Structure formats: structure tokens, C-alpha cells
Amino acid sequence: MSTGAAEGANFLAKLKRRDLVADGSMAFHFEKPASFVFTPGQFINMDLLSPAETDAEGDMRAFSVSSAPYEDTIVVTTRLRDTAFKRVLKTMPLETEVKIEGPFGDLRLHNDAKRAAVLLAGGIGITPFHSILLDAAKRKLPHHIFLFFSNNRPEDAPFLDELQLLEKRNANYKFIGTMTKMEESKTSWQGERGFINKEMLDKHLKNASSPIYYIAGPPGMVKALHAMLQAAGIDDDDIRTEEFTGY
Ligand SMILES: Cc1cc2nc3c(=O)[nH]c(=O)nc-3n(C[C@H](O)[C@H](O)[C@H](O)COP(=O)(O)OP(=O)(O)OC[C@H]3O[C@@H](n4cnc5c(N)ncnc54)[C@H](O)[C@@H]3O)c2cc1C
């Protein structure tokens, strides 16, 4: 599928809205120029212009686009760590302009709908998959998609309710959530517990036809899940990854 946009296009975009989407995770909505075309799963580079503060890491970060192409804003979603970049993003007034460059990257849903897609996400690694899943539901894509979403607690899981409810809009989609620190949670949880492992995959993928696996998130998580898939005998040709370097 073509992105329809030259990689590396530059434009200024105003911040229109901020939403808390989990404890410590926020979605930032920026205006989207008509010329900005991207494929779900791609990322952008964002530059803060004249930020109130800066630090050694500078004023630019890469973010997967967490919104879908049919939406009228570009949304990026991030963990609100205590860095200069994120303090500015969290507090700058609405209508502040940032520079956006992109889209970049080739993490995108495969074309062959006869093959299932197995998406493995930990925490903020959900962002490219959120875009892919919204798009698949909207366009009624025939792919069977299994999302394994691992978090410490339900409170930490970005878009948790929405990702569960999406099953009602897409009969080809299955949500499998797992929590690794329920002892620290104040809510209840009916889903899986513990890290994503081979047993969990086998349990839920009995009907998955010739899957292609996708992993996105902080490098440590991506490497651990990649190693788990390799140990389970999955061919590397069937594994696609996106590492959020910087975490
Ligand atoms: C293709 C791609 C897509 C990405 N998509 C996303 C996305 O959708 N959402 C997203 O949030 N990020 C995404 N990232 C990562 C993003 O670009 C930032 O690197 C990341 O959010 C960290 O930025 P920061 O300002 O919190 O930390 P930085 O200031 O960049 O941190 C610099 C260093 O300090 C360490 N550090 C800083 N704060 C802490 C802390 N509180 N605890 C422990 N260590 C700390 C970091 O480990 C890092 O080594 C993506 C990266 C890539 C390459």
C-alpha cells in the first residue's frame, strides 16, 4: 500500500486537545493538513518550536501516529515522563504550533488477508496498533487480528476500554489483555495475568491462520517478545518490529 505522501514532508500543526488515556499517558491531538496522508502504523518526528525549557535530549521526538487516517486530527500518545520535552508538551497552551515531519516507517498491516495478524504490545507500544485497529474496523478489513496487550495494571493501559469495545465493531478482531502487577491495582480484571508467553499465545491462537507477528514498544520489551517468538519456533520472516528508541 502506498502512503501517498513523500516521506519527510514538513509542516506546522497546532495543538487542539489533550486527553489522559491512562494513568501517566496522554494523547495529544494536532490539526491535520489535508496534504498529510499516512498509513496506519507509521510515525512522525515532532519538533517543539521555542519551548519554555529544553534539555540535553533536545526538542525533537519520534512518535507513532495513534489516530487513524479517517480522523481529522493527528494524535500522538505518550508516557508523561518527567523530561523537559514532555513537561512542555503537557503544559503548552492549546493552539501552540509544533513542527511535524513525516510520515516515516514501514510498520503496517500486511496485504494478504488470508494470514492472521498477531499484534503484541506492552504499555505505550499500543500506539501504532491503535491506529491499525481503528482503520481495520472502519474499513471492514477481512484480516483476522489478535491483539495481545500487556500492562502492569488496567489503570496503566492506554485506550483499554476502547480496545475491548472494538470487538463489537470488528468481528474479525480479538482482544487478549494481560496484567502483570494486579496486586498493585485498585480495580478488578477478568483477563489474563502475567507476561505474554508461548502458552498464552497457543491458548488464544488455535484458529489463527499462518500468522504474521508484530511487536512495538520500548526496546527492552520488543527484544524480550522477539526472543520469545523465536524460541517458540516462529520464522523471523513472519515477525515485524518497531522499537521506540529513547525508552
Ligand atoms: C519509530 C518510533 C516511534 C515511537 N513512538 C512513540 C510513541 O508512540 N509514544 C511514545 O511515548 N514514544 C514513542 N517513541 C519514543 C519517543 O521518541 C521518546 O524517545 C520517548 O517517548 C522518550 O522520551 P522522553 O522525553 O520521555 O525521554 P528522553 O528525554 O528522550 O530520555 C532520554 C534518556 O533518559 C532516560 N529517561 C528519561 N526519563 C526517564 C524516566 N522517568 N525513567 C527512566 N528513564 C528515563 C531514557 O531512558 C533515555 O535513555 C518512539 C520512538 C521511535 C523511534
The ligand as an SDF file (V2000), in Angstrom:
LIG
                    3D

 53 58  0  0  0  0  0  0  0  0999 V2000
    9.6950    4.8600   15.4750 C   0  0  0  0  0  0  0  0  0  0  0  0
    9.4560    5.3740   16.8840 C   0  0  0  0  0  0  0  0  0  0  0  0
    8.1560    5.5080   17.3400 C   0  0  0  0  0  0  0  0  0  0  0  0
    7.9280    5.9750   18.6440 C   0  0  0  0  0  0  0  0  0  0  0  0
    6.6330    6.0890   19.0780 N   0  0  0  0  0  0  0  0  0  0  0  0
    6.3970    6.5230   20.3340 C   0  0  0  0  0  0  0  0  0  0  0  0
    5.0560    6.6590   20.8130 C   0  0  0  0  0  0  0  0  0  0  0  0
    4.0800    6.4200   20.0790 O   0  0  0  0  0  0  0  0  0  0  0  0
    4.8770    7.0760   22.0670 N   0  0  0  0  0  0  0  0  0  0  0  0
    5.9440    7.3610   22.8960 C   0  0  0  0  0  0  0  0  0  0  0  0
    5.7110    7.7160   24.0500 O   0  0  0  0  0  0  0  0  0  0  0  0
    7.1950    7.2510   22.4850 N   0  0  0  0  0  0  0  0  0  0  0  0
    7.4500    6.8510   21.2170 C   0  0  0  0  0  0  0  0  0  0  0  0
    8.7440    6.7430   20.7830 N   0  0  0  0  0  0  0  0  0  0  0  0
    9.8420    7.1240   21.7030 C   0  0  0  0  0  0  0  0  0  0  0  0
    9.9570    8.6580   21.7950 C   0  0  0  0  0  0  0  0  0  0  0  0
   10.5640    9.1580   20.6150 O   0  0  0  0  0  0  0  0  0  0  0  0
   10.7990    9.1030   23.0010 C   0  0  0  0  0  0  0  0  0  0  0  0
   12.1070    8.6310   22.8320 O   0  0  0  0  0  0  0  0  0  0  0  0
   10.2570    8.5550   24.2950 C   0  0  0  0  0  0  0  0  0  0  0  0
    8.9110    8.9500   24.4350 O   0  0  0  0  0  0  0  0  0  0  0  0
   11.0970    9.0430   25.4820 C   0  0  0  0  0  0  0  0  0  0  0  0
   11.1080   10.4270   25.5080 O   0  0  0  0  0  0  0  0  0  0  0  0
   11.3200   11.2100   26.9020 P   0  0  0  0  0  0  0  0  0  0  0  0
   11.2580   12.6630   26.6260 O   0  0  0  0  0  0  0  0  0  0  0  0
   10.4020   10.6180   27.9270 O   0  0  0  0  0  0  0  0  0  0  0  0
   12.7710   10.7430   27.3590 O   0  0  0  0  0  0  0  0  0  0  0  0
   14.1820   11.3390   26.8800 P   0  0  0  0  0  0  0  0  0  0  0  0
   14.4230   12.6810   27.4270 O   0  0  0  0  0  0  0  0  0  0  0  0
   14.3110   11.1610   25.4120 O   0  0  0  0  0  0  0  0  0  0  0  0
   15.0850   10.2870   27.6410 O   0  0  0  0  0  0  0  0  0  0  0  0
   16.4500   10.2420   27.4250 C   0  0  0  0  0  0  0  0  0  0  0  0
   17.0590    9.1590   28.2840 C   0  0  0  0  0  0  0  0  0  0  0  0
   16.7310    9.3100   29.6570 O   0  0  0  0  0  0  0  0  0  0  0  0
   16.0540    8.1810   30.1570 C   0  0  0  0  0  0  0  0  0  0  0  0
   14.8890    8.6120   30.9770 N   0  0  0  0  0  0  0  0  0  0  0  0
   14.2650    9.8000   30.8910 C   0  0  0  0  0  0  0  0  0  0  0  0
   13.2500    9.8640   31.7830 N   0  0  0  0  0  0  0  0  0  0  0  0
   13.2320    8.7070   32.4480 C   0  0  0  0  0  0  0  0  0  0  0  0
   12.3970    8.1700   33.4740 C   0  0  0  0  0  0  0  0  0  0  0  0
   11.4110    8.8450   34.0290 N   0  0  0  0  0  0  0  0  0  0  0  0
   12.6500    6.8940   33.8780 N   0  0  0  0  0  0  0  0  0  0  0  0
   13.6820    6.2000   33.3440 C   0  0  0  0  0  0  0  0  0  0  0  0
   14.4860    6.6790   32.3820 N   0  0  0  0  0  0  0  0  0  0  0  0
   14.2740    7.8950   31.9310 C   0  0  0  0  0  0  0  0  0  0  0  0
   15.6260    7.4190   28.9350 C   0  0  0  0  0  0  0  0  0  0  0  0
   15.6990    6.0070   29.1380 O   0  0  0  0  0  0  0  0  0  0  0  0
   16.5690    7.8100   27.8630 C   0  0  0  0  0  0  0  0  0  0  0  0
   17.6750    6.9570   27.7930 O   0  0  0  0  0  0  0  0  0  0  0  0
    9.0180    6.3000   19.5040 C   0  0  0  0  0  0  0  0  0  0  0  0
   10.3210    6.1790   19.0150 C   0  0  0  0  0  0  0  0  0  0  0  0
   10.5480    5.7200   17.7350 C   0  0  0  0  0  0  0  0  0  0  0  0
   11.9710    5.5970   17.2380 C   0  0  0  0  0  0  0  0  0  0  0  0
  1  2  1  0
  2  3  1  0
  2 52  2  0
  3  4  2  0
  4  5  1  0
  4 50  1  0
  5  6  2  0
  6  7  1  0
  6 13  1  0
  7  8  2  0
  7  9  1  0
  9 10  1  0
 10 11  2  0
 10 12  1  0
 12 13  2  0
 13 14  1  0
 14 15  1  0
 14 50  1  0
 15 16  1  0
 16 17  1  0
 16 18  1  0
 18 19  1  0
 18 20  1  0
 20 21  1  0
 20 22  1  0
 22 23  1  0
 23 24  1  0
 24 25  2  0
 24 26  1  0
 24 27  1  0
 27 28  1  0
 28 29  2  0
 28 30  1  0
 28 31  1  0
 31 32  1  0
 32 33  1  0
 33 34  1  0
 33 48  1  0
 34 35  1  0
 35 36  1  0
 35 46  1  0
 36 37  1  0
 36 45  1  0
 37 38  2  0
 38 39  1  0
 39 40  1  0
 39 45  2  0
 40 41  1  0
 40 42  2  0
 42 43  1  0
 43 44  2  0
 44 45  1  0
 46 47  1  0
 46 48  1  0
 48 49  1  0
 50 51  2  0
 51 52  1  0
 52 53  1  0
M  END
$$$$
